Amino acid sequence: MFYIVSTWETDWKTDSGVTVHYADVYNKKHRDDMTKEISGIAAYMGKDNNFYSPFYRHITIEGWATRDENIINSRFEIAFEDVRNAFETFLKNRPKNRPFVLAGFSQGGKVVVELLKIMPEDVYRQLVAAYVLGYKVTPADTLASANIKAALGPDDIGVTICYNSVSDVKYIQPVVAAPCAFCINPVNWRTDDVPATLHDTITVSVAQKEKVLIVKGYSGSEYAPIMGFLNVGDFHSCEPWLYKECLEKNIKNRIEIFRKNRL
């Protein structure tokens, strides 16, 4: 399991007063912040799996708050370089015939999409599935690589799982969720609009045009708004946590199917 964390840090200044737009992997607080998410994800995605998740110079929340894709993509180059190097180390140290799962949340989901684009064919053949949580897979992304194939159910392998959760389509934040080429419901693993019930009171369905999850019966109040544009009608911060039982079960299922069919 190779997992990439989301955005944790805000802009900060060096001792000389220079503003930095990236997390500092040598800063204990920044590492501790990333570890909070890594530990929580490892508790369910790492069960029975070897779990690897790198610290990296992720871009700060201020970059995302610009909602300017040019700024985000320009700064993202450094973040992606770190994870690409970590992924190469991961590949060198894992047994060559051992399958792997790729997953990331938010900024980490963007990294997953970009890793898929540059993934060699022999590596892709060992991919059980890629989970893009709380980030978009655009139509352009799907055209950029044959490695990006939409999951159509709970059992397909070598596919990409993608979803974003909102209370209403009017709350879609394009910087993370649009345009999106596909979406799957992680509760019932359907791509149509048939709703699923989660935790007895929450209803989850896929908006067919917008390719996002519509979530009813859930307030998301445990997550504070982020700079006035995330967790405001959308449920961005919940993505790897609200559905974690579903994700844990599905990862295990796809691994078992991969082993039966490919090994």
C-alpha positions as CSV (number, residue, x, y, z in Angstrom):
1,M,0.0,0.0,0.0
2,F,1.4,3.4,-1.1
3,Y,-0.5,6.3,0.4
4,I,-0.1,10.1,-0.2
5,V,-1.3,12.5,2.5
6,S,-3.4,15.6,1.9
7,T,-2.6,19.3,2.6
8,W,-1.7,20.1,6.2
9,E,0.4,23.3,6.3
10,T,-0.2,27.0,5.8
11,D,2.4,29.4,4.5
12,W,5.2,30.0,6.9
13,K,8.3,32.2,7.1
14,T,12.0,31.3,7.4
15,D,14.2,33.0,10.0
16,S,15.1,35.5,7.3
17,G,11.5,36.4,6.7
18,V,11.0,34.5,3.4
19,T,7.5,33.1,2.9
20,V,7.5,29.4,2.1
21,H,4.6,27.8,0.2
22,Y,5.5,24.2,1.0
23,A,5.6,21.8,4.0
24,D,9.1,21.3,5.5
25,V,9.8,17.6,5.9
26,Y,12.6,18.5,8.4
27,N,10.2,20.4,10.6
28,K,9.0,18.2,13.4
29,K,5.6,19.9,13.6
30,H,5.0,19.4,9.9
31,R,6.0,15.7,10.1
32,D,3.8,15.3,13.2
33,D,0.9,16.8,11.2
34,M,1.3,14.5,8.3
35,T,1.7,11.5,10.7
36,K,-1.8,12.2,12.1
37,E,-3.3,11.4,8.8
38,I,-0.8,8.6,7.9
39,S,-1.5,6.8,11.2
40,G,-5.3,7.1,10.7
41,I,-5.2,5.7,7.2
42,A,-2.7,3.0,8.1
43,A,-5.1,1.7,10.8
44,Y,-7.5,0.6,8.1
45,M,-5.7,0.6,4.7
46,G,-2.7,-1.0,6.2
47,K,-4.4,-4.0,7.7
48,D,-2.6,-7.2,6.4
49,N,-0.6,-5.0,4.0
50,N,2.8,-3.5,4.0
51,F,2.1,0.2,4.3
52,Y,4.3,3.0,3.0
53,S,3.5,6.8,3.1
54,P,6.2,9.4,2.5
55,F,6.6,12.9,4.0
56,Y,6.8,15.4,1.2
57,R,6.9,19.1,0.5
58,H,3.2,19.4,-0.2
59,I,2.0,22.8,-1.2
60,T,0.3,24.9,1.5
61,I,-3.4,25.6,1.7
62,E,-2.9,29.1,0.5
63,G,-1.9,27.8,-2.9
64,W,-5.2,25.9,-3.1
65,A,-7.2,28.9,-1.8
66,T,-6.1,30.9,-4.8
67,R,-8.3,28.5,-6.8
68,D,-5.9,29.3,-9.7
69,E,-4.9,26.1,-11.4
70,N,-1.8,27.7,-13.0
71,I,-0.5,28.7,-9.5
72,I,-1.4,25.3,-8.1
73,N,0.2,23.3,-10.9
74,S,3.4,25.4,-10.8
75,R,3.9,24.9,-7.1
76,F,2.8,21.3,-7.4
77,E,6.0,20.4,-9.4
78,I,8.1,20.3,-6.2
79,A,5.6,18.3,-4.3
80,F,5.3,15.8,-7.1
81,E,9.0,15.5,-7.4
82,D,9.3,14.4,-3.8
83,V,6.6,11.7,-4.1
84,R,7.8,10.5,-7.4
85,N,11.2,9.9,-5.9
86,A,9.6,8.2,-2.9
87,F,7.5,6.0,-5.2
88,E,10.6,4.9,-7.1
89,T,12.3,3.9,-3.8
90,F,9.1,2.0,-2.9
91,L,9.2,0.1,-6.2
92,K,12.9,-0.7,-5.9
93,N,12.4,-2.2,-2.4
94,R,9.2,-4.2,-2.9
95,P,9.2,-7.8,-4.3
96,K,8.7,-7.5,-8.1
97,N,5.8,-9.8,-8.2
98,R,4.0,-8.3,-5.2
99,P,0.8,-6.4,-6.1
100,F,0.3,-2.9,-4.7
101,V,-2.5,-0.4,-4.1
102,L,-2.1,3.3,-4.7
103,A,-4.2,5.8,-2.7
104,G,-4.2,9.5,-1.9
105,F,-6.5,12.1,-0.4
106,S,-7.0,15.7,-1.7
107,Q,-3.5,16.9,-2.8
108,G,-2.5,13.3,-2.4
109,G,-5.3,12.4,-4.8
110,K,-3.7,14.7,-7.4
111,V,-0.4,13.0,-6.9
112,V,-2.1,9.6,-7.6
113,V,-3.4,10.9,-10.9
114,E,0.0,12.2,-11.9
115,L,1.7,9.0,-10.9
116,L,-0.7,6.9,-13.0
117,K,0.3,9.1,-16.0
118,I,4.0,8.2,-15.8
119,M,3.6,4.6,-14.5
120,P,5.5,2.1,-16.7
121,E,3.4,-0.7,-18.2
122,D,5.2,-3.4,-16.1
123,V,4.5,-1.5,-12.9
124,Y,0.9,-0.8,-13.9
125,R,0.3,-4.6,-14.4
126,Q,1.0,-5.0,-10.6
127,L,-1.5,-2.3,-9.6
128,V,-4.6,-3.6,-7.8
129,A,-6.4,-0.3,-7.9
130,A,-5.8,3.4,-7.4
131,Y,-8.0,5.4,-5.0
132,V,-8.4,9.1,-5.6
133,L,-10.2,10.4,-2.6
134,G,-11.5,14.0,-2.5
135,Y,-10.0,15.0,-5.8
136,K,-10.9,15.0,-9.5
137,V,-10.0,12.8,-12.5
138,T,-10.6,15.1,-15.4
139,P,-11.5,14.1,-19.0
140,A,-8.1,15.3,-20.0
141,D,-6.5,13.0,-17.4
142,T,-8.2,10.0,-18.9
143,L,-7.0,10.9,-22.4
144,A,-3.4,11.4,-21.1
145,S,-2.9,7.8,-20.0
146,A,-4.4,4.4,-20.6
147,N,-3.6,3.6,-17.0
148,I,-6.5,5.7,-15.8
149,K,-9.6,3.5,-16.1
150,A,-12.8,4.1,-14.2
151,A,-13.9,1.6,-11.7
152,L,-17.3,0.2,-12.7
153,G,-18.0,-1.9,-9.6
154,P,-16.5,-3.5,-6.5
155,D,-14.5,-6.2,-8.2
156,D,-12.5,-4.7,-11.2
157,I,-8.8,-4.4,-10.9
158,G,-6.3,-2.0,-12.4
159,V,-8.9,0.7,-12.1
160,T,-9.2,4.1,-10.6
161,I,-11.7,4.9,-7.8
162,C,-12.7,8.5,-7.6
163,Y,-15.3,10.5,-5.6
164,N,-16.0,13.9,-4.0
165,S,-18.8,14.4,-1.5
166,V,-21.2,17.4,-1.4
167,S,-24.6,18.2,0.1
168,D,-25.7,19.7,-3.2
169,V,-24.1,20.2,-6.6
170,K,-24.1,24.0,-6.0
171,Y,-21.3,23.5,-3.5
172,I,-18.9,21.8,-5.9
173,Q,-15.5,23.3,-5.6
174,P,-13.9,23.1,-9.1
175,V,-10.4,23.3,-7.8
176,V,-10.8,19.8,-6.3
177,A,-14.0,18.3,-7.9
178,A,-14.7,19.6,-11.4
179,P,-14.6,18.8,-14.2
180,C,-14.7,15.2,-13.2
181,A,-14.8,12.4,-15.8
182,F,-16.2,9.7,-13.5
183,C,-17.4,8.9,-10.0
184,I,-18.3,5.7,-8.1
185,N,-20.3,5.3,-4.9
186,P,-18.0,3.8,-2.2
187,V,-21.0,2.5,-0.3
188,N,-22.7,0.4,-2.9
189,W,-20.0,0.5,-5.6
190,R,-22.4,1.7,-8.3
191,T,-21.9,4.4,-10.8
192,D,-25.6,5.1,-11.5
193,D,-27.8,7.2,-9.3
194,V,-29.1,4.3,-7.1
195,P,-28.7,5.5,-3.5
196,A,-27.0,3.6,-0.7
197,T,-27.4,3.9,3.0
198,L,-24.4,4.5,5.2
199,H,-24.5,4.2,9.1
200,D,-28.3,3.8,8.9
201,T,-29.1,7.5,8.5
202,I,-26.8,8.8,5.7
203,T,-27.9,8.5,2.0
204,V,-25.2,8.6,-0.7
205,S,-25.8,8.7,-4.4
206,V,-24.0,9.7,-7.6
207,A,-25.0,12.9,-9.4
208,Q,-24.8,11.7,-13.0
209,K,-24.0,14.9,-14.8
210,E,-21.5,16.4,-12.3
211,K,-19.9,13.0,-11.2
212,V,-19.9,13.8,-7.5
213,L,-21.5,12.1,-4.5
214,I,-24.7,13.7,-3.1
215,V,-24.7,13.0,0.7
216,K,-27.9,13.5,2.7
217,G,-28.4,13.1,6.4
218,Y,-24.9,14.1,7.3
219,S,-23.8,17.6,8.6
220,G,-20.1,17.3,8.4
221,S,-20.0,19.6,11.4
222,E,-16.9,17.9,12.9
223,Y,-14.9,19.6,10.1
224,A,-14.3,23.3,10.3
225,P,-14.5,25.4,7.1
226,I,-11.1,25.8,5.4
227,M,-10.4,29.4,4.3
228,G,-14.0,29.8,3.5
229,F,-14.0,27.5,0.4
230,L,-13.8,23.9,1.6
231,N,-16.1,22.2,4.0
232,V,-18.7,24.8,3.1
233,G,-21.6,22.7,1.7
234,D,-19.1,20.2,0.5
235,F,-17.6,17.4,2.7
236,H,-14.0,17.6,1.6
237,S,-12.4,16.7,4.9
238,C,-14.5,13.6,5.4
239,E,-13.5,11.7,2.2
240,P,-11.1,9.1,3.7
241,W,-13.0,8.8,7.0
242,L,-16.7,8.8,6.4
243,Y,-16.4,5.7,4.1
244,K,-13.5,4.0,5.8
245,E,-15.2,0.7,6.5
246,C,-16.3,0.5,2.9
247,L,-12.8,1.3,1.6
248,E,-11.2,-1.2,3.9
249,K,-13.5,-4.0,2.8
250,N,-13.1,-3.0,-0.9
251,I,-9.3,-2.8,-0.8
252,K,-9.2,-6.3,0.7
253,N,-11.7,-7.6,-1.9
254,R,-9.8,-6.2,-4.9
255,I,-6.5,-7.6,-3.6
256,E,-8.1,-11.1,-3.3
257,I,-9.4,-10.9,-6.8
258,F,-6.1,-9.7,-8.1
259,R,-4.3,-12.6,-6.5
260,K,-6.8,-15.1,-8.0
261,N,-6.7,-13.6,-11.5
262,R,-3.2,-12.4,-11.9
263,L,-0.9,-14.4,-9.7
